[in-house]
């Protein structure tokens, strides 16, 4: 009798250890899906933030290169050389241009590639074509882009709003955005939810 009870007990345990029920599998799949959506949202927002940081980093590097060039020219007594850098291509000051720099463009055709830099000869502007344009705002029409220009900074002694080497003293060079722009990483997270 005891032998039959043991065999019956083993059969009951086997039946109970078959695996997950369909309900348990569905709950696990739903939980994994929800966690995956949160992870995708964060990764997408991080990609936009990474692009924004890369642009800021390169602009900072270019501003430093401009500052170093001003110091070099000032030490050699060539302040006229500083004035000649107004509206120039700041990429020439780098020992090595970034991999996504396409060079100078003198045609009226816009470069449509995203995530690239180029210098527009006609506009005298350094241009970056934005990759994640959905969360980028600018007043420019067409390809979403940021345009920067090298500007001579000087003390306008004669108040004529243009540099005059005889009267105005040079303070340095600046790289500034020609148009206002903004990225909204928070919108990227909200829009995906």
Beta strands, then each sheet from edge to edge (+ up, - down):
strand 1: 101-105
strand 2: 116-120
strand 3: 125-129
strand 4: 136-138
strand 5: 145-155
strand 6: 169-177
strand 7: 181-183
sheet 1: 1+ 2+ 3- 5+ 6-
sheet 2: 4+ 7-
end
